[in-house]
Amino acid sequence: MFDIGFWELLLIAIVALVVVGPERLPKLIRVVGLWVGKANASVQSIRSEISRELRAEELKQALNKTVLESEQSINALKTSVDLTEVDSAKTADKTIKDNNGNG
């Protein structure tokens, strides 16, 4: 996250030693470590929550796409069935007329 090298850390430690003093420096380091740990835990929690939301959105989009494709297939099948019924009715009418004409 931050690009802090050894020399920067050493400078921060020396400044902290001068400002805080040697008696309170271990406690300060402990408190700062706890803060950093809590910050890392919060960042990880936020990352995992965002990741879950993105996966949920992707699944929702995939489901919507599948539903749309299914509806299109169903409509195509209905159209096909309707056309088949019309053709069957025409064939039946023609057969009936042919039979009535011959008989």
C-alpha positions in Angstrom: 0.0 0.0 0.0 2.6 2.5 1.2 6.1 2.4 -0.2 8.1 2.9 3.0 11.6 1.6 3.1 14.1 0.8 5.9 15.5 4.3 6.1 12.1 6.0 6.3 11.2 3.6 9.2 14.4 4.3 11.0 13.8 8.1 10.7 10.3 7.7 12.0 11.6 5.6 14.9 14.2 8.2 15.8 11.7 11.0 15.7 9.3 9.0 17.8 12.0 8.2 20.4 12.9 11.9 20.6 9.3 13.1 20.8 7.7 10.4 23.0 10.7 9.3 25.1 12.1 5.9 25.8 9.6 5.1 28.6 6.5 5.5 26.5 7.8 4.3 23.1 7.0 0.6 23.6 3.4 1.4 24.5 3.1 3.8 21.6 4.5 1.1 19.2 2.0 -1.4 20.6 -0.9 1.0 20.2 0.1 1.9 16.6 0.4 -1.8 15.8 -3.1 -2.4 17.1 -4.4 0.5 14.9 -2.6 -0.9 11.9 -4.1 -4.3 12.6 -7.6 -2.9 12.9 -7.1 -0.9 9.7 -5.9 -4.0 7.8 -8.9 -6.0 9.1 -11.3 -3.3 8.0 -9.7 -3.1 4.6 -10.0 -6.9 4.2 -13.6 -6.8 5.3 -14.4 -4.1 2.8 -12.6 -5.9 0.0 -14.4 -9.2 0.7 -17.8 -7.4 0.8 -17.1 -5.7 -2.5 -16.1 -9.0 -4.0 -19.2 -10.7 -2.8 -21.4 -7.9 -4.2 -19.6 -8.1 -7.6 -20.1 -11.8 -7.7 -23.8 -11.4 -6.8 -24.3 -8.8 -9.5 -22.6 -11.1 -12.1 -24.8 -14.0 -11.1 -27.9 -11.7 -11.3 -26.9 -10.6 -14.8 -26.2 -14.2 -15.9 -29.6 -15.2 -14.5 -31.4 -12.4 -16.3 -29.7 -13.3 -19.5 -30.7 -16.9 -19.1 -34.3 -16.0 -18.4 -34.4 -13.7 -21.4 -33.0 -16.4 -23.7 -35.5 -18.9 -22.2 -38.4 -16.5 -22.9 -37.2 -16.1 -26.4 -37.0 -19.8 -26.9 -40.5 -20.3 -25.5 -41.9 -17.6 -27.8 -40.2 -19.2 -30.8 -41.7 -22.6 -29.8 -45.1 -21.1 -29.4 -44.9 -19.5 -32.8 -43.8 -22.8 -34.3 -46.7 -24.6 -32.6 -49.1 -22.0 -33.8 -47.9 -22.4 -37.4 -48.0 -26.2 -37.1 -51.7 -25.9 -35.9 -52.6 -23.7 -38.8 -50.9 -26.0 -41.3 -52.6 -29.0 -39.7 -56.0 -27.2 -39.9 -55.4 -26.4 -43.6 -54.4 -29.9 -44.3 -57.5 -31.3 -42.5 -59.8 -28.9 -44.3 -58.3 -29.9 -47.7 -58.6 -33.6 -46.8 -62.2 -33.1 -45.8 -63.0 -31.1 -49.0 -61.2 -33.8 -51.1 -63.2 -36.6 -49.4 -66.5 -34.7 -49.8 -65.8 -34.0 -53.4 -64.9 -37.6 -54.2 -67.5 -39.2 -52.1 
